[in-house]
């Protein structure tokens, strides 16, 4: 079983896929909760399952299967945009991603330009 099969059964087909223990092992509650949290009509259900994360996977799946109305739902995952400025800050100061994001909010455009000049090694770039 893969994630899309579980989501399709919860959202649309309402076919119970938890017939055996292998299917239960393959179920990832966190990922399903995250996918369902993108929609206004399933957000509170996902929040409830996050709150009750200690429940068995089968119980969580059954809750979704019986409480969410049938409807086609699709959304892309939100991904953090990577910035060239963050890469420059990481290289210049030797910071981690988290620290570089914090520093980026403090630095001015002129500071970023100066860092670019400092790190520019010249030559052909591919």
C-alpha positions in Angstrom: 0.0 0.0 0.0 1.2 3.5 -0.7 0.1 6.9 0.6 -2.1 7.8 -2.4 -4.1 4.5 -1.9 -4.9 5.4 1.7 -5.8 8.9 0.9 -8.0 7.9 -2.0 -9.9 5.4 0.2 -10.3 8.0 3.0 -11.3 10.8 0.7 -13.3 9.2 -2.1 -13.8 5.4 -2.4 -14.4 4.6 1.3 -13.0 1.1 0.7 -11.4 -0.2 3.9 -7.8 -1.1 3.2 -6.8 -2.2 6.7 -7.5 -5.9 6.1 -4.2 -7.3 7.4 -1.3 -6.3 9.6 1.0 -5.5 6.6 -1.5 -2.8 5.5 -1.5 -1.4 9.1 2.3 -1.3 9.2 2.5 0.6 5.9 0.0 3.3 7.1 1.8 6.5 8.1 -0.5 8.6 10.4 1.6 11.7 10.5 1.8 12.0 6.7 -2.0 11.3 6.3 -2.7 13.9 9.0 -0.5 16.4 7.1 -2.2 15.7 3.8 -5.7 16.1 5.3 -4.8 19.3 7.1 -4.7 21.3 3.8 -8.5 21.3 3.4 -11.0 23.3 5.5 -13.4 20.4 5.8 -10.8 17.9 7.1 -8.6 20.2 9.1 -10.3 19.6 12.4 -10.3 15.9 11.9 -6.5 16.0 11.2 -6.0 18.1 14.3 -8.0 15.6 16.4 -5.8 12.7 15.2 -2.7 14.8 15.9 -4.0 15.3 19.4 -4.8 11.6 19.8 -1.6 10.3 18.2 -1.2 7.5 20.7 -4.2 5.6 19.2 -3.5 2.6 17.0 -3.1 3.2 13.3 -6.2 1.1 12.5 -8.3 3.2 14.9 -7.0 6.5 13.3 -7.7 5.2 9.8 -11.2 4.0 10.8 -11.9 7.4 12.2 -11.0 9.1 9.0 -12.8 6.5 6.9 -16.1 7.0 8.7 -16.0 10.7 9.6 -14.8 12.4 6.4 -17.3 12.9 3.6 -16.5 11.6 0.2 -15.0 14.1 -2.1 -12.0 14.4 -4.4 -9.2 16.3 -2.7 -5.7 17.1 -4.0 -3.1 19.5 -2.9 0.6 19.9 -3.4 3.0 19.8 -0.5 4.1 23.2 0.7 7.9 23.4 0.4 10.2 26.0 1.8 11.7 28.1 -0.9 15.5 27.9 -1.1 17.2 31.2 -1.4 20.6 31.9 -2.9 21.1 34.5 -0.1 20.8 31.7 2.5 23.4 29.6 0.8 25.7 32.6 0.7 25.2 33.3 4.4 25.8 29.6 5.2 29.0 29.6 3.2 30.3 33.0 4.5 29.6 32.5 8.2 29.5 28.7 8.3 26.0 28.7 9.8 23.3 26.0 9.6 20.1 26.4 7.7 18.2 27.6 10.7 20.8 30.1 11.8 21.2 31.4 8.3 17.4 32.1 8.1 17.6 34.0 11.3 20.5 36.1 10.1 18.9 36.8 6.7 16.2 38.8 8.4 18.8 41.0 10.1 21.1 41.6 7.1 20.4 44.5 4.7 20.6 44.3 0.9 24.0 46.0 1.0 25.3 43.4 3.5 24.2 40.6 1.1 25.9 42.4 -1.8 29.1 42.7 0.2 29.0 39.0 1.1 28.5 38.2 -2.6 31.6 40.3 -3.5 33.6 38.6 -0.8 32.7 35.1 -2.0 33.1 35.9 -5.7 36.1 33.9 -6.9 35.8 34.9 -10.6 36.3 32.7 -13.6 33.8 30.9 -15.7 30.7 29.7 -14.1 28.7 26.8 -15.3 
